Amino acid sequence: MARQEKRSFGNLIEATSAAFESSQTADEQVVLSGPKMINNRQSVYRVPVSMIRPDRFQARLLLPLPLRSSFYSGQRTWRDTVGDWIALAKSDRLNRRLIDELIVLGDSLNDTGQIKPVTGQVVNEDGRDVFRMLTGERRFWATAIQAVLSESAEEPYVLALIDNQPSLEKQIAENMAYKALTPVGKARAAARLVLEANQIEPAEGEQENEYFRRVAEMRLNDEIKDSLQKNLQLERTYFGRLMKFFELPEASLELADRAEMPERVLREIMRYDQKLWPAAVEYFAEFDNRSYLDVQAFLERESGKTQTRKPRIPADPLTKSARSLKKVLLGMDELPHKDKSGSLADALVGDSDKKEAQDIADRISALAQAVQTRVHALK
């Protein structure tokens, strides 16, 4: 593996001071070849996208699996990779959805400017300066996609802050601030925390899942347990359940992540024969809103445990409402929030006035009393 030497913050300021001075008066049509300081007080830089390398082993993976190796090895440029990604999205609805989100973000960045800088460090890899990104990968790819779609010949850039004390904890916090991690994303974050705590770095050319699977060799001491609890609210038993997900084939694991498959569905799939796992993941990801029960029925059929059922008569409105309520209540464990009841209560009354909120509370109270009466009557 090539030796990587970090450049100090002081040296970086010195190296870019001339660029900062010229940025106040010079023609901005110049093609950028390195970081250019644009705000001396806050140390904000313009970094060309060709210089940037997002963290390959972070919890939330944006770039699709088939494109990752060629991009990170330098075989394909960012322009080549964006073109490949757009082509892939034409036949892949989940990647198409992600591309559409990044296009909207890119248009916004182009129209209103980038408000929040990305963060990272400049390091030397094989004699070439690279901006190793810690946070902000969505902004990076949104900028790259916008440049390709607009057919701009100029080198696009992102605004960046140099972080002299990068940490995995910062990266995880940034990812979770944008959106709750999927179960697969949470498994990656937990594995990375444990591996880094044991000073285990990715080997040269190592694939993402190969690296994460090395966590099976690690033991959790009290310090690591505290870190998992602090950063991801993970107890030891829950950590073990998440690590089981790395037994899935790499392509299935990525698909489950992109489809935001709930943990309950993943655990159900892995109860069955391994040969059924890829098909079950593909079945769930094929359409939105497929449920745990849908996947369970699929697995039962595929394993030959059940006969194909006859079409059922649609349930009456009362039964449908009861089933929906039951699904919500029994699925509360899958909510990412620590205070699950409180978070659900916030969602229930968040857009209600006081009278409507009180009506909701009274009806829930009456329903709870009625349910308790029937529970006591059960044998």
C-alpha positions as CSV (number, residue, x, y, z in Angstrom):
1,M,0.0,0.0,0.0
2,A,1.4,3.4,-1.0
3,R,2.6,5.5,1.9
4,Q,0.2,8.4,2.6
5,E,1.6,11.5,4.2
6,K,-0.7,14.1,5.6
7,R,0.0,17.7,4.9
8,S,-0.2,20.1,7.9
9,F,-2.9,22.7,8.1
10,G,-0.2,25.4,8.3
11,N,1.5,24.3,5.1
12,L,-1.8,24.1,3.3
13,I,-2.6,27.7,4.2
14,E,0.9,28.8,3.0
15,A,0.5,26.8,-0.2
16,T,-2.8,28.4,-1.0
17,S,-2.3,31.9,0.3
18,A,-1.5,33.2,-3.2
19,A,-4.7,31.5,-4.5
20,F,-6.7,33.2,-1.8
21,E,-5.3,36.7,-2.7
22,S,-6.0,36.1,-6.4
23,S,-9.5,34.8,-5.7
24,Q,-10.5,38.3,-4.6
25,T,-9.7,39.8,-8.0
26,A,-8.8,37.1,-10.6
27,D,-10.9,35.8,-13.3
28,E,-12.9,32.8,-12.0
29,Q,-12.8,31.0,-15.4
30,V,-9.4,29.5,-14.5
31,V,-9.4,25.7,-14.3
32,L,-8.6,24.7,-10.7
33,S,-5.8,22.3,-10.1
34,G,-5.8,22.3,-6.3
35,P,-7.5,23.8,-3.2
36,K,-8.1,27.5,-3.4
37,M,-8.8,29.5,-0.2
38,I,-11.8,31.8,-0.6
39,N,-12.4,32.7,3.1
40,N,-9.3,33.3,5.1
41,R,-11.2,33.7,8.4
42,Q,-13.1,30.5,8.2
43,S,-10.5,28.6,6.1
44,V,-12.9,27.6,3.4
45,Y,-11.4,26.2,0.2
46,R,-12.6,25.6,-3.3
47,V,-11.6,22.0,-4.1
48,P,-11.9,20.6,-7.6
49,V,-13.9,17.4,-7.8
50,S,-11.1,15.6,-9.6
51,M,-9.0,15.9,-6.4
52,I,-11.7,14.5,-4.1
53,R,-12.0,10.9,-2.9
54,P,-15.0,10.1,-0.7
55,D,-14.4,7.6,2.1
56,R,-14.9,4.2,0.5
57,F,-15.7,2.4,3.8
58,Q,-18.3,4.7,5.4
59,A,-21.7,3.6,6.7
60,R,-23.8,5.0,3.9
61,L,-22.6,3.9,0.4
62,L,-23.8,6.1,-2.4
63,L,-21.9,4.9,-5.4
64,P,-23.3,1.6,-6.7
65,L,-21.3,-1.6,-6.2
66,P,-20.5,-2.3,-9.9
67,L,-18.9,1.2,-10.2
68,R,-16.9,1.4,-7.0
69,S,-13.7,-0.5,-7.7
70,S,-13.0,1.3,-11.0
71,F,-13.6,4.7,-9.5
72,Y,-11.6,4.3,-6.4
73,S,-8.7,2.6,-8.2
74,G,-8.6,5.6,-10.6
75,Q,-9.5,3.5,-13.7
76,R,-12.5,5.7,-14.3
77,T,-12.7,9.4,-13.7
78,W,-15.5,11.2,-12.0
79,R,-17.0,12.1,-15.3
80,D,-16.8,8.5,-16.6
81,T,-18.3,7.3,-13.3
82,V,-21.3,9.7,-13.4
83,G,-21.9,8.6,-17.0
84,D,-21.9,4.9,-16.0
85,W,-24.1,5.7,-13.0
86,I,-26.7,7.5,-15.2
87,A,-26.7,4.6,-17.7
88,L,-27.1,2.1,-14.8
89,A,-30.1,4.1,-13.4
90,K,-32.0,3.7,-16.6
91,S,-32.7,0.0,-15.7
92,D,-32.4,0.2,-11.9
93,R,-35.3,2.0,-10.2
94,L,-33.5,2.4,-6.8
95,N,-30.4,4.0,-8.4
96,R,-32.7,6.1,-10.6
97,R,-34.4,7.3,-7.5
98,L,-31.1,8.2,-5.9
99,I,-29.8,9.9,-9.1
100,D,-33.0,12.0,-9.2
101,E,-32.4,13.1,-5.6
102,L,-28.9,14.1,-6.4
103,I,-30.0,16.0,-9.5
104,V,-32.4,18.0,-7.4
105,L,-29.6,18.7,-4.8
106,G,-27.1,19.6,-7.6
107,D,-29.6,22.1,-9.2
108,S,-30.1,23.6,-5.8
109,L,-26.3,24.0,-5.2
110,N,-25.9,25.5,-8.6
111,D,-28.8,28.0,-8.2
112,T,-28.3,29.1,-4.6
113,G,-24.7,28.1,-3.8
114,Q,-23.3,25.6,-1.4
115,I,-24.1,26.7,2.1
116,K,-22.6,23.8,4.1
117,P,-18.9,22.9,3.2
118,V,-17.8,19.3,3.0
119,T,-14.9,18.3,5.3
120,G,-11.7,16.3,4.9
121,Q,-8.0,16.4,4.7
122,V,-5.4,16.8,1.9
123,V,-3.0,13.8,1.8
124,N,-0.4,12.7,-0.6
125,E,-1.0,9.4,-2.4
126,D,1.6,8.2,-4.8
127,G,3.0,11.7,-5.3
128,R,-0.4,13.2,-5.9
129,D,-2.4,15.5,-3.6
130,V,-5.8,14.1,-2.9
131,F,-8.6,15.6,-0.8
132,R,-9.8,12.7,1.3
133,M,-13.4,13.5,2.2
134,L,-14.8,12.8,5.6
135,T,-18.3,14.2,5.3
136,G,-20.4,15.6,2.4
137,E,-20.4,12.8,-0.2
138,R,-23.9,13.7,-1.4
139,R,-22.8,17.3,-2.2
140,F,-19.8,15.9,-4.0
141,W,-21.8,13.6,-6.3
142,A,-24.6,16.1,-6.8
143,T,-22.0,18.7,-8.0
144,A,-20.4,16.1,-10.3
145,I,-23.8,15.0,-11.8
146,Q,-24.9,18.6,-12.3
147,A,-21.7,19.3,-14.2
148,V,-22.1,16.3,-16.5
149,L,-25.8,16.9,-17.2
150,S,-25.1,20.6,-18.0
151,E,-22.3,19.5,-20.3
152,S,-19.9,21.9,-18.6
153,A,-16.3,21.7,-19.8
154,E,-15.1,23.5,-16.7
155,E,-13.8,21.7,-13.6
156,P,-16.5,21.9,-11.0
157,Y,-15.6,22.3,-7.3
158,V,-17.1,22.0,-3.9
159,L,-16.5,24.3,-0.9
160,A,-14.5,22.5,1.8
161,L,-13.2,22.9,5.4
162,I,-9.9,21.3,6.3
163,D,-10.4,19.1,9.3
164,N,-7.2,18.5,11.1
165,Q,-8.8,16.1,13.6
166,P,-11.0,13.8,11.4
167,S,-12.8,11.1,13.2
168,L,-15.2,8.3,12.4
169,E,-17.5,9.6,15.1
170,K,-18.0,12.9,13.2
171,Q,-18.7,11.0,10.0
172,I,-21.4,8.8,11.7
173,A,-23.0,11.8,13.4
174,E,-23.2,13.6,10.0
175,N,-24.7,10.6,8.3
176,M,-27.3,10.2,11.0
177,A,-28.1,13.9,11.1
178,Y,-29.1,13.7,7.4
179,K,-31.2,10.6,7.7
180,A,-31.4,7.6,10.0
181,L,-29.0,4.8,9.0
182,T,-30.6,1.7,7.5
183,P,-29.9,-1.6,9.4
184,V,-27.2,-2.4,6.9
185,G,-25.7,1.1,7.3
186,K,-25.8,0.8,11.0
187,A,-24.0,-2.6,10.7
188,R,-21.3,-1.0,8.6
189,A,-20.9,1.9,11.1
190,A,-20.7,-0.5,14.0
191,A,-18.1,-2.7,12.3
192,R,-16.0,0.3,11.3
193,L,-16.0,1.6,14.9
194,V,-14.8,-1.8,16.2
195,L,-12.2,-2.3,13.5
196,E,-10.8,1.2,13.9
197,A,-10.7,0.8,17.7
198,N,-8.5,-2.3,17.1
199,Q,-6.4,-0.3,14.6
200,I,-7.5,-2.5,11.7
201,E,-7.2,-0.5,8.4
202,P,-8.4,-1.7,4.9
203,A,-5.8,-3.4,3.0
204,E,-4.8,-2.2,-0.5
205,G,-7.5,-3.3,-3.0
206,E,-9.7,-4.7,-0.3
207,Q,-13.4,-4.7,-1.1
208,E,-15.9,-3.1,1.3
209,N,-17.5,-6.3,2.6
210,E,-14.2,-8.0,2.9
211,Y,-13.1,-5.3,5.3
212,F,-16.3,-5.2,7.3
213,R,-16.4,-9.0,7.7
214,R,-13.0,-8.9,9.5
215,V,-15.0,-7.7,12.5
216,A,-15.8,-11.3,13.2
217,E,-12.3,-11.7,14.6
218,M,-12.6,-8.8,17.0
219,R,-13.5,-8.9,20.7
220,L,-15.4,-6.1,22.4
221,N,-13.8,-4.6,25.4
222,D,-15.5,-2.1,27.7
223,E,-14.2,0.9,25.8
224,I,-15.5,-0.3,22.5
225,K,-18.9,-1.2,24.1
226,D,-19.1,2.3,25.4
227,S,-18.3,3.7,22.0
228,L,-21.0,1.6,20.3
229,Q,-23.5,2.8,22.9
230,K,-22.5,6.5,22.6
231,N,-22.4,6.7,18.8
232,L,-25.1,4.2,17.7
233,Q,-27.0,3.3,20.9
234,L,-26.0,-0.3,20.4
235,E,-26.0,-2.9,23.2
236,R,-23.7,-5.9,22.9
237,T,-26.5,-8.4,21.9
238,Y,-27.8,-6.0,19.3
239,F,-24.3,-5.6,17.8
240,G,-24.1,-9.3,17.3
241,R,-27.4,-9.4,15.5
242,L,-26.2,-6.6,13.1
243,M,-23.0,-8.4,12.3
244,K,-24.9,-11.4,11.1
245,F,-26.0,-9.3,8.1
246,F,-22.5,-9.5,6.6
247,E,-23.2,-13.2,5.9
248,L,-25.4,-12.0,3.0
249,P,-23.8,-11.9,-0.5
250,E,-22.3,-8.5,-1.2
251,A,-24.8,-7.7,-4.0
252,S,-27.7,-8.7,-1.7
253,L,-26.4,-6.6,1.1
254,E,-26.1,-3.5,-1.1
255,L,-29.6,-4.1,-2.5
256,A,-31.1,-4.5,1.0
257,D,-29.4,-1.2,2.0
258,R,-30.6,0.7,-1.1
259,A,-34.2,-0.6,-0.6
260,E,-34.0,0.5,3.1
261,M,-35.0,-3.0,4.2
262,P,-36.2,-3.1,7.8
263,E,-34.2,-5.2,10.3
264,R,-37.1,-7.4,11.0
265,V,-37.3,-8.4,7.3
266,L,-33.6,-9.0,7.1
267,R,-33.7,-11.3,10.1
268,E,-36.7,-13.2,8.7
269,I,-34.9,-13.8,5.4
270,M,-31.8,-15.1,7.1
271,R,-33.9,-17.7,9.0
272,Y,-34.3,-19.6,5.7
273,D,-31.8,-21.5,3.6
274,Q,-29.0,-19.3,2.3
275,K,-29.8,-20.1,-1.3
276,L,-33.1,-18.2,-0.9
277,W,-31.5,-15.0,0.4
278,P,-30.7,-13.3,-2.9
279,A,-34.2,-13.9,-4.4
280,A,-35.9,-12.8,-1.2
281,V,-33.9,-9.5,-1.1
282,E,-34.7,-8.9,-4.8
283,Y,-38.4,-9.7,-4.1
284,F,-38.6,-7.1,-1.4
285,A,-36.7,-4.5,-3.4
286,E,-38.8,-5.0,-6.6
287,F,-41.6,-2.7,-5.4
288,D,-42.1,-0.1,-2.7
289,N,-44.2,-1.0,0.3
290,R,-43.6,-4.7,0.4
291,S,-44.0,-5.8,4.0
292,Y,-42.5,-8.3,6.4
293,L,-45.6,-10.5,5.8
294,D,-45.2,-10.3,2.0
295,V,-41.5,-11.5,2.3
296,Q,-42.4,-14.2,4.8
297,A,-45.1,-15.6,2.4
298,F,-42.6,-15.4,-0.5
299,L,-40.1,-17.4,1.5
300,E,-42.7,-20.0,2.5
301,R,-43.7,-20.5,-1.1
302,E,-40.1,-20.7,-2.3
303,S,-39.1,-23.2,0.4
304,G,-42.1,-25.4,-0.4
305,K,-43.6,-25.1,3.0
306,T,-47.0,-23.8,1.9
307,Q,-49.4,-24.2,-0.9
308,T,-50.4,-21.2,-3.0
309,R,-53.3,-19.6,-1.2
310,K,-56.6,-18.8,-2.9
311,P,-57.4,-15.1,-3.2
312,R,-58.8,-13.7,0.0
313,I,-62.0,-11.7,0.3
314,P,-61.2,-8.1,1.1
315,A,-61.5,-7.4,4.8
316,D,-64.2,-5.0,6.0
317,P,-63.1,-1.4,6.9
318,L,-63.0,-2.1,10.6
319,T,-60.7,-5.2,10.2
320,K,-58.5,-3.2,7.8
321,S,-58.1,-0.4,10.4
322,A,-57.4,-2.9,13.2
323,R,-54.7,-4.6,11.1
324,S,-53.1,-1.3,10.2
325,L,-53.0,-0.2,13.9
326,K,-51.6,-3.6,14.9
327,K,-48.9,-3.3,12.3
328,V,-47.9,0.1,13.6
329,L,-47.8,-1.0,17.3
330,L,-46.0,-4.3,16.7
331,G,-43.5,-2.5,14.5
332,M,-42.5,0.2,17.0
333,D,-39.3,-1.7,17.8
334,E,-38.0,-0.9,14.3
335,L,-38.3,2.9,14.9
336,P,-34.7,4.4,15.1
337,H,-35.6,6.7,17.9
338,K,-34.6,6.0,21.5
339,D,-37.9,7.3,22.9
340,K,-40.1,5.3,20.5
341,S,-43.4,6.0,22.2
342,G,-42.6,9.7,22.5
343,S,-41.5,9.9,18.9
344,L,-44.7,8.2,17.7
345,A,-46.8,10.6,19.9
346,D,-45.0,13.6,18.3
347,A,-45.8,12.3,14.8
348,L,-49.5,11.7,15.8
349,V,-50.1,15.2,17.2
350,G,-47.5,17.2,15.5
351,D,-49.8,18.8,12.9
352,S,-52.9,18.9,15.1
353,D,-54.4,21.7,17.2
354,K,-55.0,21.2,20.9
355,K,-58.7,20.1,20.5
356,E,-57.8,17.5,17.8
357,A,-54.8,16.3,19.9
358,Q,-57.0,15.8,22.9
359,D,-59.5,13.9,20.8
360,I,-56.7,11.6,19.7
361,A,-55.5,11.1,23.3
362,D,-59.1,10.3,24.6
363,R,-59.7,7.7,21.9
364,I,-56.4,6.0,22.5
365,S,-57.2,5.9,26.2
366,A,-60.6,4.4,25.5
367,L,-59.1,1.9,23.1
368,A,-56.4,0.9,25.6
369,Q,-59.0,0.3,28.2
370,A,-61.1,-1.9,25.9
371,V,-58.0,-3.9,24.8
372,Q,-57.0,-4.5,28.5
373,T,-60.5,-5.8,29.2
374,R,-60.3,-8.3,26.3
375,V,-56.7,-9.3,27.3
376,H,-57.9,-10.2,30.8
377,A,-60.7,-12.3,29.2
378,L,-58.2,-14.4,27.2
379,K,-57.3,-17.8,28.5
